[in-house]
C-alpha cells in the first residue's frame, strides 16, 4: 500500500485517538523516519531480529505503519509528509531504564559528584579542594564514591578525612546509597562517634577502641543525613528537570523511577504538564506513597503512579545484603534485614487489596528467598506483576521459583561488571553460581526488566547493553567467578530495555516494539549495537531521542 493513500485515514484517526503524551505537535503532517537501519524489536520469519527501512508516525504520536509492508512510494506531493532523515543511524524501540532514581541523577549533576574518584587519596584531595571558601561548621555533602579498584583496597575512613576537614562536618555517600563515610566532626555532631545503638536495619562500623570508624550503613545513617540540608521545592524541581534532560541526552525514552517521596507526586505532575520532563516516568513510591499508587493520583499522559518500593536488605559492597550464610570475608555478619517476613506479608496483603504493584529491593540470597517464600505462602500469582529489584544473589535452588511464581526480575547489568571485582571476596566462589544470573533466569522463562540503578551507576544505555552481552568490565576484563555463560545475546539484551520494562509496567500494548498503534518512542544511535564488534558497543553515541513521535533531543552537528 502506498503511503499517500493512508494520509487521509491517518489524519482522521488522529482526531479520535487518545491525546498525545507530550505537548501536542503543531505539525499536522505524518512523520516518516527513514534512511537508516530500524529494528522493530520483533523477529522475522527466520527468527532473526526484524529490520525495516522506515516508520510512519501519526500526528498524535502513534505508529501508523512500517516500511515495509507499506510502500515507500509516496508520490510527488510530499506536502503532507514530514521526513526525518536518520542519516544512516540506527533506530530502536525506545530504551527504558527499568530501575533508576531520577532525582538522584539530577542531584548528581548539581552537587559534589564523586563518581570516578580513583582512590582514597583522590577523595581526600577533592574534599580538601571543595572545602576551600566554606565557612567553619558548614556541612559538606557529596555522593558517588565506590572503592572498587582503589589501590588502597578498602573503604575510606574518618581518619583519612580528618586532617583536611577539622572544622567542617563531611558526609560522603557511597554510590549505592547504602553507606556513607563521615569525618569525626560529623560523627561527633550526630552523637554517634563514641557510643550509639546501631538500630534496626543499620550498622555503625567501629574499631577495636569502639569508636566509629566513619563507615555507617543503611538505617544507621539517619542521624548523619539529618545534618544535610533538606532541598527546597525549587531544588527538587530543578534536579528532576536536569535528570530528565540528562537521560534523554543519553538515549533513554523512559525511566522506572524508584523510591519517590510522597511529597514529590504533585511536583512531578506539574513539571510533566509544563513539558519539563521530556520522557516517560513510571513511578514506584516510597512506602508512604501507598495511597498515591492505590488511587493512581497525580498522573499525566506520561507519568504513571501505580507502584511502591520496599527494601528487604542493603547492598553487597557494604555487606548489608542479607545472606543465608555469613559473608566469606567477614564471618561475623550475614547482612542487614531491613524488612522482616511478617511485615512483608502485611504489606503484600495491603498491596494486593489496593491493586498496588510492589517493587521489592532484594540483593542477598536470603532477602530474595524471603520474598519468594512469602509470595508463595500467600498464594499470589503472575497477574500482579510484582518485581524483585536487583535480584542479584539468588540461591541456585531458588532460581526456577522466580518465574514459576510469576515474579519479574528487575536487574541492572552494570552492577555485575562492577560488583564482580569484590563479590568473590564477599560470597566465595560457590555462591557466585546464582549471582547476576541473567541467562539462567531468561532460560527459565523469567521476564527481566533491565535498568541501571543510576546514580549508583552511570545510567548509560550503551554501558548497560554492553555489560549484558559482554559480562566484562569497560576495559574488557573478566575475572575468575564472573561466569561468562550468564552473558546474553544481543537480541535478549535489546529486550531487557524495551519489551522487558514495558511488560513490567503493564505497558506492553503501548510500548516496547515498533508496531502500528503503539507510541512512537525511539532511541537512535550512530552504530548498530546488534552487529558491531563487542568492544565497539561502548563507542556508540546517541543521535536522537523520540517520544510520541517528537524529537525531544538531538545531537548537535559537529
N, C-alpha and C positions, 0 to 999 in steps of 0.2 A: 504494500500500500504506500502511495506517495504521501510525503509529509504534508504537502499543501492541502490535500483532501481532508486532513484531520484538523486544520486550524479552526474552522467554524465550530466543529464539535468541541474542540478544546476550550474555546472561549465560552461556549455555552456551559460546559461542565464547571468552569471556574465560578460561575455565578451561583452554583448550588452545592459546592463542597464546603467543608469546614474552613474557617478563616485560617490564613497563613500564620505560622507560629512565630514569625518575626515581623518587623514593621512592614506593612503591605508594600509590595513593589509598585512603583508608579508606572513602570513599563508594561503595557498590556500585551506585549508580544510573547509568543512562545520562545523559549530559550533552548538552544541546541549546543551541547558540549561535544566538541569533536576535534579531530586532528591529534589524537593520542591513543594510547592503549587504555582500554577501560575494562576493569574487572568488575563483574556483577556480583561476585560473592556466591554465585551458583556454579554448578558443574555442567559441562557439555555432555553430548551423547557418549563420549569416550571416558567420562569420569574425570577429565582434566578441568582445571579452573576455566570458567567461561569468560571469554572476552568479546566485546562488541566495539564498534567504531564510533558510536555516538549515543547520546542520551538526550531525549526531548523532554523538556520540563514545562509544565503549565505555568501561567502567571500566578497561580495560587501556591506554587512551591512544591507541587506533587509531580511525580514522574508520569509522563504521558505514554512514552514508548522508548524502546531502544532501537538502535540501527546496527544490524538487522534485528528483528524481521522487517521493521519499517524501512522503506527505501530512502536513500539519501538524496534522491532526486526531488528537490523542492521547487524546480522550475525557475523561470527567470525573475519572478517577482518575490523578493525576499523582504519586503516591507513589513511583513507580519512575523519575521523571524529575527531573533537576537542570537547571533553566532558567538560562542565563546571558544576561541582558538586555544587549545591546550599546548600548542607549540611542541608537540612530541612528548609531552609529560605523560605521567601515568596516573589515572584516576581510579579510586577505590570507593566502595561504600564508606561512609563516614566512620572514622575511628572514634570509638568511645572509650574513655578511661573509666573502668568499672569500679575503681576504688581510689579516690583522691580526696584531698582536703583543700577546697578552692580558697578558703580564707587564708590558710597557711601558705598557699602558693603565692598569693598576693603579698602577704606579710613578708615572705622571704625576699621579695624584690624590694621591699621598702624599709627593712631593718637590717641589723648586723647579720649578714649571711655567712655562715662558717662552712658552707658546702665547699668541698675541695681542699680544705685545710689538710696539710700533708703530714703533720707531726705535732707532738705536744709543744715543741719549741716554737713552731709557727703559730700555734694557737695562742701562746703566751705573747708573742710579738704582736699579733693582731689585737689582742686585748689591750696591751700597753699603748698602741697607737690610737685605739678607739677612746681611751680614757683621757687623752690629751684635750684639755679645754673643758672637761666635765667638772662640775662643782663637787667638792667633797661631800660624801653621803649620797650622791645621786646613784641610782641603781643602773648598772649596765646589763642589758639582756641581749642575748643572741641565740641563734639556733642553727644546727646543721652539721656539727662535727660528728665524725664517726671514726673510731680508732683503727678500723680495718686497714692493714698495710702500713701502719705507722712504724717507724724504725724503733720506737721505744717499746713496742709490743704490749701496750697497756692503755687503759683509760687515763685521762688527765686527773689530777688530784688538786685539792685546795692548796697543797704545798707548792704546786707549780705556779699557781696564780698569785699567791700572797705577796711575793716580792715586788710585783709590778702594780698591785692594787691594794695598798694598805688602807686607803681612805674611802674606798667605794665598794659596796656590795656588788659582786659579779655572779651572774646566774646564766649558765650556758646550756641550752638543751641539746641532747644527743639527737641525731637525725630522726630516730624512730619515735621521738616524743615520749618515750617511756623512762627516760633517765635525764638527770641534769648533773653537771658538775658546778659546785658553788665554792667560792673562796671563803676564808674564815670569817671575814666581815659579814657576809651574807648568812652563813650558818649561825653566827652569834646573834644577828638581828632577828633571825627566825626562831631563836631559842632552841636550836636542836644540836648545837655543837657539843655540849657536854653530856647531856642525857635527855632522851626523849623516847617515847614509845614509837615503834615503827607503825603501829596502827594496822588495821585490817587492809590487806592488799597492797602493802608498801614496805619499803626497807630503806634504812639509813645505813650505809656501809660504815663500819667502824674499824679502827686499827687495834693493835694489842693493848693500847692505853685506853681503849673505849671511847676515844674522841672521834668525831665524824671525820672521815677522810675527804669528804667533798662530793662523793657519788651518792645520789639519792634517787630511789626508784619509785615509779608509779604513784600510788596514793600518798606516799610519804612526802611527795614533792609539794603538797598543798601549802604548807607554811611559807615556803620559798616563793611560790608563784603568787601568793598574796601580796608580795612586795613589788611585783611587776605592775606597772601602771595599767589599769584596765583601759583598753582602747575605746575611744568615743564612738558614737554612731557614725560620725563623718569618717573616722579612721577605718571602721569596719567596711563601710560602703566603698571607700577608696580601694581597700585591699581586695574586695570582691571584683571590682572593675578591673584592676590591674591583673588579678589572677585570670579572669576570663580572657582578657586581651592577650596575655602571655600564652594561654592554652590554644587559642585559635591560631596564633602565630606559629605554633608547633604542629598544627595539622589536626588537632582534636576538634570534633564537632559536638561532643557531649561529654559530660562527666557525671558519674555517680558520686555525689558529694556527701562525704561521711561526717558523722558526729556534729551535725549542725545544731548550734544552740537555738532553743525555742524562740528567743528574742529576735533572731535574725530572719524569721519567716516573712514578716511584713516588709522588712528592708529589702530582701531578695525580690519579693513581689514587685515592689515599686521600681527597683533597678531594672527588672525584666520588662516591665511595662514601659519604661522610659527608653528601651532599646540599648541599655548599657551592659547587657550580658549577652553577647552575640553567639551563644552556644546553648545547648540543651542541658538542663540540670535535673537530675533525679536525686532528690534529697533523702538521706537517711538521718533522722534527727537523733540527738542525744535523748536519753531516756525520758527527760522532762517534756519532750515533744510528742508524747503518745497521742494527745488529743488532736494535734495538727495532722498527724498521719491518719488517724481514725476518721477524721472529718474531711480529709483532703482539702484542708484550708489553705488559703494564700497561694493557690495555683494560678498559673498563666498558661497560655498555649505552649510555652517551652519549659515550664517549671512544674515538676510532678512531686507531690509530697505524700508518700504512702508507706515509708519505711522508717524503722527505728533501729539504731545501732546499739548493741550491747557489747560488753567486754568480759570475756572469760578469764584472760590472763594477760601477762605483759609480753615483753619481747625477748627473743632468744639471745641477742648480743649482750644484753644487760642481765641475763639469767633470770628473767622474770617470766618466761614462758613456762607453763605448768606441765611437768613431765611425769610419766608413770614411775620411772626410776630416777634416782638423783643424777645431777649433772656429772659427767665424767671428769671434768676439770675442777669441780667443787662439790665433792660428795655430801657435804653438809646441807645442801639445799636441793629441792626439786622444783623451785619456781614459786610463783605467786598465784593464788586463786583470787581473782577479782569479783567473781560471782559464783556462789555455791549452788549445787544442783537443785536444792529446794527453791531458792529464789528464781533460778532459771525456769523451773517448772511453772511457777506462778506467773512469770512474765510471758511465757509461751501461751499459757491459758488465756491471759488477758489479750494478747495479740490475736489469737485465733478468734475470740469472741468479737473483736473490733475490726477484723479484716485488715490488720496491720502486718506488713511484711517485716520479718526480722532479719537483720544483717548482724551476725554474731562474730566478733573477733575471737579467733582461736588460733594459737600458734603451736603450743606444745601438744604432744600426743594425748596427754590426759585431758587437756581442755577440749580437744576435738572429740575424744571418746565420751566425755560428759554430755556434749551436745547430742551426739548420736544416741546415747542411751536414753536421755530424757525425751527426745523427739519420738523414739521408737516406743517407749513405755506409754506415751500419751496417745499413741495411735494416729499420729498426724501423717499426712500424705503429700505427694508431689504437687497437688493443686495449690498449696500455699507458696511455693517457690521461695522458701526461706533459704538464706545464704550463710555459708561459713566464710567469713572474711579472713583471708590468708591461707588457712588450711595447710600450713607449712610442714608440720611434722605429724604424720598420721601413722599409727601402728599398722604394720602390714596386715594384721588381722582385720583392720577396720576399713581398709581402702575400698573394698567392694560394697560396704554398707552405705557409703555416701550416695551413690546412685540408686542403690536398692531402696533406700528410704525416700528418695526424691529430693534430696538437698542439692543445692548449687554450690560449687566451689568457686569462690571469688579469689583469684590468685594473681600474684604480681611477679612476672618472670625475672625482673631485675633484682628482686630480693635474693634469689638463688645465687646469681653470679657475684653478689657481694657477700652474702652470709656464708657461702661455702668456703671462704678463707678461714673462718673461725668455727663453723659448725662441726667439723670433725673433732675439735677440742671439746666443745660443749657436749656433744652427743656420743662420740665414739663412732667407729665405722659401721657397726651393725645397725644402729638406728637411722643411718642415712638412707637405708633402703626405702623408707617411707617418707623421705623428705623431698619437698618440691617435686612431687611425683606426677608431673603433668601428663606424660604419655600414658602411664598406667591408668590414671583416672579416666582419661579420654577413652582408652581401650575398653574400660569397664562401662562406658556409656554415660559417664558423668558430664553434665554441662559445666564448662569452665567459663567464667566471665573474667577477661584479662584486664588488669589495671596496672597502676604504677605505685600507688601509695604516696605520691608527691604531697607535701615537700620532703617526706622521708627519702625518696629517690628524686631523680632529676625531673621526671614527668615528661619523657620524650617517647612518642610512639615508635620512633626508629630504634631506640635502645631496647624498648620492651619487645618489639618484633625480633630483633637480633638475639636477645637473650633467650627467647623461646626456641628459636631454631638452631642456635649455636651451642647454648649452655656453656659458654666460655666467657671470661671477663672481656673488657673492652680492648684488651691487648691480645686476645686470642688464647689466653692461658686457661687450662683446665687441669685441676689437680686430682690427687687420689681421693676417691669417695664422691666425686662430682656426678657420677652415674650419667654418662653421656647418652645412654639409651633412653633417658627421660626427655631428651630434646624432641621437638615435634616438627612435622612437615610444615612447609610454608603455607599450604592451604589451611592447615589447622591453626597456624599462628594468625592468619588473617581472620579466621572465625573467632579467635579469642577476643578480638577487639571490635567485632562487627555483630555477628549473629549471637554470640555469647552474651554480651551486655544487653542486647535487645530482648532476648528471652528473659534474662534476669530482672528486667524492668517491666515485664508484661507488654513489651512494645514490638514484638516480632512481626505483627501485622503492619507496622508503620515504618520500621527501621531495620537495618542490618544487611539488606541486599538491595540491589538496583533492579527494581521491578515496577511495572505500571501500578499506580495507585499509592505507592509508598512516598514518603517525604524524600525530596532530593537533597540529601545530606551527603556530601562528597569530600574526600581527602585526596589531594593531588600532590604527588612527589615528583622529583625530577628524574627518577630512575625506577626501574621495575624491581620492586622488592621480591618478586616471585622468581626471578631468574638471575639476578646479578650474583657474582661470587659472594660467598658468605661474608667475607671481611668488608666488602664494599657496601653492604647494607647500612653500615654506620655512616657512610658518606652521603646518604640520601638527604636531600633538603626539601622541606615543604615548599610548594609553589603556590598553592591556592587552597582555601578552606571555604566550603559552600554549605550553608544551612538553609533548608527550604528553598533551594534554587537561587539564593542570593549569595554573592561572593562577599563573605564577611571579613576576609583577609586575603591579601595577595602580596607575594614577594615583589619588592621593587626591582625594576630592571637595573642591572649593574651599570 
